[in-house]
Amino acid sequence: MIAVARTTVEAASAAPFGPAPDRGGRRLPRTLHPVAWWVWALSLATAVSRTNNPLLLFLVLAVLGYVVTARRTEAPWARGFKYYLYLALTVVTIRVVFRAVFATGITPHDHFLFSLPHIPTPDWYAGIKIGGPVSLEALLSAATDGLRLACMLCCIGAANTLANPKRALRVLPGALYELGVAVTVAISVAPQLVQSVQRVARAKKLRAGRTKGMKALRGIVIPVLEDALERSLRLAAAMDSRGYGRAGTATRRSRRITGALMLLGMCGLCAGAYGLLDATAPAFLGLPAMSAGAVLCVAGLRLGGRRVTRTTYRPDPWRLPEWAVAGSGVVSAVLLFSNLGYDPAQLNPTFYPLTWPGLPLVPTAAILLAGTAGFLAPPPSSAQRAEAP
């Protein structure tokens, strides 16, 4: 019996890490690395910041919807993408309302829609008009600006929906684990509250008495708060049992060097971003300054991570699907910033005069390339179980 147990342990230790093949020779489902989803989403958000074309922005929303629908799981955080869509619609609505209220006047060639009551403003408030005529061109321009911000929010929402926040916490550098814990807890609060409200509402429906108004609200709020308190206590006990907050040895000199490296690195990143955005800035303020800042920040994180002693159980692998998903997003952003094969003016069409925007071929292909993440990533386990005979 001892020999059999020893053989089993040796076989388990000799087996390669990762999803083991089943009896049919197929790989068991696994979740994609969370960093790959975040790289994909942030790259797509970077590409969105480059364009103001409403056709390309709607295409980005379609790509996000397809990828989220195809690769989301049944986890609590995977059900929040629709709320990001509601937030995106709110952003567009607020942008249009502000443009209509704080009007800037219309030209004789604009298409007049309606007029709001004009409110006179003092002399020191010159340059801004409250109320007045509103044109179709102004509303379309405001809606397009709001749509670009809405697409960026939906990109972040897609990353939060697809990436497991608890697994993302494990891949953070040791120097940022306190921040990672706070962000992970903050992200998981909203889905847990939604679950608590739904659970309490189902329990109330099973009971005989039904109340409305403030009494019904009190009957939901108090159990939800009690459930949130119990979850907090369980989370604190689990974190304490796993050694969160345990710090290693770090001298004063090491802490000073870490702080200096991080401060210089952030200054380099800021200077590099300014140099890339401003065409009149010196050449050394662009990519060289950003590269030097990134190197200093990485060195500071590596040095600061030495004071945190922690281990990782079964780290998430980074394989070909991770490279494919992250690469599709990065290539999409690079194509939209390279201005190769298309007129850059097509990315930012004007509504003065009012014309139908064009759909450039290369940016369209770049956004569709980002949509290949919907089938390049491993499918969720529930989908594979449904397809199994």
C-alpha positions as CSV (number, residue, x, y, z in Angstrom):
1,M,0.0,0.0,0.0
2,I,2.9,2.3,0.8
3,A,4.4,1.5,-2.6
4,V,1.1,2.4,-4.4
5,A,0.8,5.7,-2.5
6,R,4.5,6.5,-3.4
7,T,3.8,5.7,-7.0
8,T,0.8,8.0,-7.1
9,V,2.7,10.9,-5.5
10,E,5.5,10.5,-8.0
11,A,3.1,10.4,-10.9
12,A,1.4,13.5,-9.6
13,S,4.6,15.4,-9.2
14,A,5.9,14.3,-12.6
15,A,2.7,15.5,-14.4
16,P,3.0,18.9,-16.1
17,F,1.2,21.8,-14.5
18,G,-2.0,22.9,-16.2
19,P,-5.3,21.3,-17.3
20,A,-5.0,17.6,-17.6
21,P,-6.4,15.8,-20.6
22,D,-9.6,13.8,-20.1
23,R,-10.2,10.3,-21.3
24,G,-11.0,11.6,-24.8
25,G,-7.6,13.3,-25.1
26,R,-9.2,16.8,-24.8
27,R,-8.0,19.5,-22.5
28,L,-10.1,20.4,-19.5
29,P,-11.4,24.0,-19.5
30,R,-9.4,26.7,-17.6
31,T,-9.7,30.4,-17.0
32,L,-7.6,32.8,-18.9
33,H,-4.9,34.7,-17.1
34,P,-6.5,37.9,-15.7
35,V,-3.6,40.1,-16.8
36,A,-4.3,39.0,-20.4
37,W,-7.9,40.3,-20.2
38,W,-6.7,43.6,-18.7
39,V,-4.0,44.1,-21.3
40,W,-6.6,43.4,-24.0
41,A,-9.2,45.8,-22.5
42,L,-6.8,48.6,-21.8
43,S,-5.3,48.3,-25.3
44,L,-8.8,48.5,-26.8
45,A,-9.5,51.6,-24.6
46,T,-6.3,53.2,-25.9
47,A,-7.5,52.5,-29.4
48,V,-10.8,54.1,-28.6
49,S,-9.1,57.3,-27.4
50,R,-7.6,57.7,-30.8
51,T,-10.9,58.0,-32.7
52,N,-14.1,60.0,-32.6
53,N,-15.8,58.2,-35.5
54,P,-19.3,57.0,-34.3
55,L,-19.2,54.0,-36.6
56,L,-16.0,52.7,-35.1
57,L,-17.2,53.4,-31.6
58,F,-20.4,51.4,-32.2
59,L,-18.2,48.6,-33.6
60,V,-16.1,48.6,-30.4
61,L,-19.3,48.2,-28.4
62,A,-20.3,45.3,-30.5
63,V,-16.9,43.7,-30.1
64,L,-17.1,44.1,-26.4
65,G,-20.6,42.7,-26.2
66,Y,-19.6,39.6,-28.3
67,V,-16.4,38.9,-26.2
68,V,-18.2,39.3,-22.9
69,T,-21.1,37.1,-24.0
70,A,-18.9,34.4,-25.3
71,R,-16.3,34.2,-22.5
72,R,-17.9,35.3,-19.3
73,T,-18.4,32.9,-16.5
74,E,-21.2,32.5,-13.9
75,A,-19.2,34.2,-11.2
76,P,-20.8,37.2,-9.3
77,W,-18.5,39.7,-10.9
78,A,-19.3,38.4,-14.4
79,R,-22.8,39.8,-14.2
80,G,-22.1,43.4,-14.0
81,F,-21.4,44.4,-17.7
82,K,-25.0,45.5,-18.2
83,Y,-24.5,48.1,-15.4
84,Y,-21.5,49.5,-17.3
85,L,-23.8,49.8,-20.3
86,Y,-26.3,51.7,-18.2
87,L,-23.5,54.0,-17.0
88,A,-22.3,54.5,-20.6
89,L,-25.8,55.5,-21.6
90,T,-26.0,57.9,-18.7
91,V,-22.6,59.5,-19.7
92,V,-23.9,60.1,-23.3
93,T,-27.2,61.6,-22.0
94,I,-25.4,64.0,-19.6
95,R,-23.0,65.1,-22.3
96,V,-25.9,65.8,-24.7
97,V,-27.9,67.7,-22.1
98,F,-25.0,69.8,-21.0
99,R,-24.3,70.7,-24.7
100,A,-28.0,71.7,-25.2
101,V,-28.2,73.8,-22.0
102,F,-24.8,75.5,-22.2
103,A,-25.2,76.4,-25.9
104,T,-22.5,78.0,-27.9
105,G,-24.7,79.3,-30.6
106,I,-25.4,78.0,-34.1
107,T,-24.3,79.0,-37.5
108,P,-26.6,79.8,-40.5
109,H,-25.8,76.5,-42.1
110,D,-26.8,74.4,-39.0
111,H,-30.0,72.5,-38.8
112,F,-32.1,74.2,-36.1
113,L,-34.0,71.8,-33.8
114,F,-35.5,73.7,-30.9
115,S,-34.8,76.6,-28.6
116,L,-34.4,76.7,-24.8
117,P,-35.2,79.7,-22.6
118,H,-32.2,82.0,-22.5
119,I,-30.9,83.0,-19.1
120,P,-28.7,86.2,-19.1
121,T,-25.2,85.8,-17.5
122,P,-23.0,88.4,-15.9
123,D,-20.1,90.0,-17.7
124,W,-17.5,88.0,-15.8
125,Y,-19.2,84.8,-17.1
126,A,-18.7,85.8,-20.7
127,G,-18.2,83.2,-23.3
128,I,-20.8,80.8,-21.9
129,K,-24.5,81.0,-22.8
130,I,-27.3,79.3,-20.8
131,G,-30.1,78.3,-23.1
132,G,-30.8,79.4,-26.6
133,P,-31.1,77.7,-30.0
134,V,-29.9,74.1,-30.3
135,S,-28.8,72.6,-33.6
136,L,-28.6,69.0,-34.8
137,E,-24.8,69.3,-35.4
138,A,-24.2,70.3,-31.8
139,L,-26.1,67.4,-30.4
140,L,-24.4,64.9,-32.7
141,S,-21.0,66.2,-31.8
142,A,-21.8,66.0,-28.0
143,A,-23.2,62.5,-28.4
144,T,-20.1,61.4,-30.2
145,D,-17.8,62.8,-27.5
146,G,-19.9,61.1,-24.8
147,L,-19.8,57.9,-26.8
148,R,-16.0,57.8,-26.8
149,L,-15.9,58.1,-23.0
150,A,-18.7,55.5,-22.8
151,C,-16.7,53.1,-24.8
152,M,-13.7,53.5,-22.5
153,L,-15.9,52.8,-19.5
154,C,-17.2,49.7,-21.2
155,C,-13.7,48.5,-21.9
156,I,-12.9,48.7,-18.2
157,G,-16.2,47.0,-17.5
158,A,-15.4,44.2,-19.8
159,A,-12.1,43.6,-18.0
160,N,-13.9,43.6,-14.6
161,T,-16.4,41.1,-16.1
162,L,-13.9,38.7,-17.7
163,A,-11.0,38.8,-15.3
164,N,-11.2,37.1,-12.0
165,P,-10.3,39.8,-9.4
166,K,-9.1,37.3,-6.8
167,R,-6.7,35.7,-9.3
168,A,-5.5,39.2,-10.4
169,L,-4.6,39.9,-6.8
170,R,-2.1,37.0,-6.9
171,V,-0.1,38.3,-9.8
172,L,0.4,41.8,-8.4
173,P,3.9,42.8,-7.3
174,G,4.6,42.3,-3.6
175,A,4.9,46.0,-3.0
176,L,1.3,46.6,-4.1
177,Y,-0.5,43.7,-2.4
178,E,-2.2,46.1,0.2
179,L,-3.6,48.1,-2.7
180,G,-4.6,45.0,-4.5
181,V,-6.5,43.7,-1.5
182,A,-8.4,46.9,-1.2
183,V,-9.2,47.0,-4.9
184,T,-10.3,43.4,-5.0
185,V,-12.6,43.8,-2.0
186,A,-14.1,47.0,-3.5
187,I,-14.8,45.3,-6.8
188,S,-16.5,42.3,-5.2
189,V,-18.7,44.4,-2.9
190,A,-21.3,45.4,-5.5
191,P,-21.9,41.9,-6.9
192,Q,-22.2,40.5,-3.4
193,L,-24.7,43.2,-2.4
194,V,-26.8,42.4,-5.5
195,Q,-26.7,38.7,-4.5
196,S,-27.8,39.6,-1.0
197,V,-30.7,41.7,-2.2
198,Q,-31.9,39.0,-4.5
199,R,-31.6,36.4,-1.9
200,V,-33.6,38.4,0.7
201,A,-36.2,39.3,-1.9
202,R,-36.7,35.6,-2.8
203,A,-37.0,34.8,0.9
204,K,-39.7,37.5,1.4
205,K,-41.7,36.1,-1.5
206,L,-41.8,32.7,0.2
207,R,-43.3,34.2,3.3
208,A,-47.0,34.8,3.8
209,G,-47.1,38.5,4.7
210,R,-46.3,41.1,2.0
211,T,-45.5,44.7,2.9
212,K,-44.9,47.7,0.8
213,G,-43.3,51.1,1.2
214,M,-40.7,51.9,3.9
215,K,-41.6,48.7,5.9
216,A,-40.6,46.6,2.9
217,L,-37.4,48.6,2.5
218,R,-36.5,48.1,6.1
219,G,-37.1,44.3,5.8
220,I,-34.6,44.2,2.9
221,V,-31.9,46.6,4.2
222,I,-31.4,45.1,7.6
223,P,-30.8,41.5,6.4
224,V,-28.6,42.8,3.6
225,L,-26.4,44.8,6.1
226,E,-26.3,41.8,8.4
227,D,-25.2,39.6,5.5
228,A,-22.5,42.1,4.5
229,L,-21.2,42.2,8.0
230,E,-20.9,38.4,8.1
231,R,-19.1,38.4,4.8
232,S,-16.7,41.0,6.0
233,L,-15.9,38.9,9.1
234,R,-15.4,35.8,7.1
235,L,-13.1,37.6,4.7
236,A,-11.1,39.1,7.5
237,A,-10.7,35.7,9.1
238,A,-9.7,34.1,5.8
239,M,-7.1,36.9,5.1
240,D,-5.7,36.5,8.6
241,S,-5.3,32.8,8.2
242,R,-3.5,33.2,4.9
243,G,-1.0,35.7,6.3
244,Y,-2.1,39.0,4.8
245,G,-0.3,41.9,6.5
246,R,2.8,39.9,7.4
247,A,5.8,42.0,6.4
248,G,9.4,41.0,6.0
249,T,12.5,42.8,7.0
250,A,13.3,46.1,5.3
251,T,16.0,48.6,6.4
252,R,15.5,52.4,6.4
253,R,18.0,52.7,3.5
254,S,16.0,50.2,1.5
255,R,12.7,52.0,2.0
256,R,14.3,55.3,1.0
257,I,15.8,53.9,-2.1
258,T,12.4,52.3,-3.0
259,G,10.6,55.7,-2.5
260,A,13.2,57.5,-4.6
261,L,13.0,55.0,-7.4
262,M,9.2,55.2,-7.5
263,L,9.1,59.0,-7.4
264,L,11.7,59.3,-10.2
265,G,9.9,56.7,-12.2
266,M,6.5,58.4,-11.9
267,C,8.1,61.7,-12.9
268,G,9.6,60.0,-16.0
269,L,6.3,58.5,-16.9
270,C,4.5,61.9,-16.6
271,A,7.3,63.6,-18.7
272,G,7.1,60.8,-21.3
273,A,3.3,61.1,-21.6
274,Y,3.6,64.8,-22.0
275,G,6.3,64.4,-24.7
276,L,4.2,61.9,-26.6
277,L,1.1,64.1,-26.6
278,D,2.8,67.4,-27.4
279,A,4.4,67.5,-30.8
280,T,6.5,70.6,-29.9
281,A,8.2,69.0,-26.9
282,P,11.8,67.9,-27.1
283,A,12.5,64.4,-28.4
284,F,14.0,63.2,-25.1
285,L,10.7,63.9,-23.3
286,G,8.8,61.3,-25.3
287,L,9.6,57.6,-25.5
288,P,13.1,57.8,-23.9
289,A,11.7,59.5,-20.7
290,M,8.8,57.1,-20.6
291,S,11.1,54.1,-21.0
292,A,13.4,55.3,-18.3
293,G,10.4,56.0,-15.9
294,A,9.1,52.5,-16.5
295,V,12.4,50.9,-15.7
296,L,12.7,52.9,-12.5
297,C,9.2,52.0,-11.4
298,V,9.9,48.3,-12.1
299,A,13.1,48.5,-10.1
300,G,11.3,50.2,-7.2
301,L,8.5,47.6,-7.2
302,R,11.0,44.7,-7.2
303,L,13.0,46.3,-4.4
304,G,9.8,47.1,-2.4
305,G,8.4,43.6,-2.9
306,R,11.3,42.1,-0.9
307,R,9.7,43.2,2.4
308,V,6.6,41.1,1.7
309,T,7.0,37.4,2.2
310,R,4.3,35.4,0.5
311,T,3.9,32.3,-1.6
312,T,1.6,31.5,-4.5
313,Y,-0.3,28.2,-4.7
314,R,-0.6,27.0,-8.3
315,P,0.2,30.2,-10.2
316,D,-1.9,30.9,-13.3
317,P,0.0,29.8,-16.5
318,W,0.7,32.2,-19.3
319,R,0.4,30.2,-22.5
320,L,-0.5,30.7,-26.2
321,P,-4.1,31.8,-25.5
322,E,-2.9,34.6,-23.2
323,W,-0.4,35.8,-25.8
324,A,-3.1,35.7,-28.5
325,V,-5.7,37.6,-26.5
326,A,-3.3,40.3,-25.2
327,G,-1.6,40.5,-28.7
328,S,-4.9,41.1,-30.4
329,G,-5.6,44.1,-28.3
330,V,-2.1,45.5,-28.5
331,V,-2.1,45.2,-32.3
332,S,-5.4,46.9,-32.5
333,A,-4.1,49.9,-30.6
334,V,-0.9,50.0,-32.6
335,L,-2.7,50.0,-35.9
336,L,-4.9,52.9,-34.8
337,F,-1.9,54.9,-33.7
338,S,0.3,54.1,-36.7
339,N,-1.8,56.0,-39.3
340,L,-0.7,53.4,-41.9
341,G,-3.0,52.6,-44.8
342,Y,-5.7,55.2,-44.1
343,D,-6.3,58.9,-43.7
344,P,-6.1,60.0,-40.1
345,A,-8.9,62.5,-40.7
346,Q,-11.3,59.6,-41.0
347,L,-10.8,58.8,-37.4
348,N,-12.2,62.2,-36.3
349,P,-14.9,63.2,-38.8
350,T,-16.5,66.6,-38.4
351,F,-20.2,67.4,-38.3
352,Y,-19.7,70.9,-39.7
353,P,-21.1,70.5,-42.4
354,L,-23.3,67.6,-41.5
355,T,-22.1,64.5,-43.5
356,W,-22.2,60.8,-43.0
357,P,-18.9,59.6,-41.5
358,G,-16.8,57.1,-43.5
359,L,-15.6,53.7,-42.3
360,P,-11.9,53.3,-42.9
361,L,-10.8,49.8,-43.7
362,V,-7.6,49.4,-41.5
363,P,-9.2,50.7,-38.2
364,T,-12.2,48.5,-38.9
365,A,-10.0,45.5,-39.4
366,A,-8.0,46.4,-36.2
367,I,-11.1,46.5,-34.1
368,L,-12.4,43.2,-35.5
369,L,-9.0,41.8,-34.8
370,A,-9.6,42.6,-31.1
371,G,-12.8,40.7,-31.4
372,T,-11.0,37.5,-32.1
373,A,-10.4,37.2,-28.3
374,G,-13.9,35.8,-28.2
375,F,-12.7,32.5,-29.6
376,L,-9.0,32.7,-28.9
377,A,-9.6,32.6,-25.2
378,P,-10.5,29.2,-23.6
379,P,-14.2,28.8,-23.3
380,P,-15.7,28.8,-19.8
381,S,-16.4,25.5,-18.1
382,S,-20.2,25.8,-18.2
383,A,-20.2,26.2,-21.9
384,Q,-18.0,23.1,-22.4
385,R,-20.2,21.1,-20.1
386,A,-23.3,22.1,-22.1
387,E,-21.6,21.1,-25.4
388,A,-20.4,17.7,-24.0
389,P,-22.5,14.7,-25.1
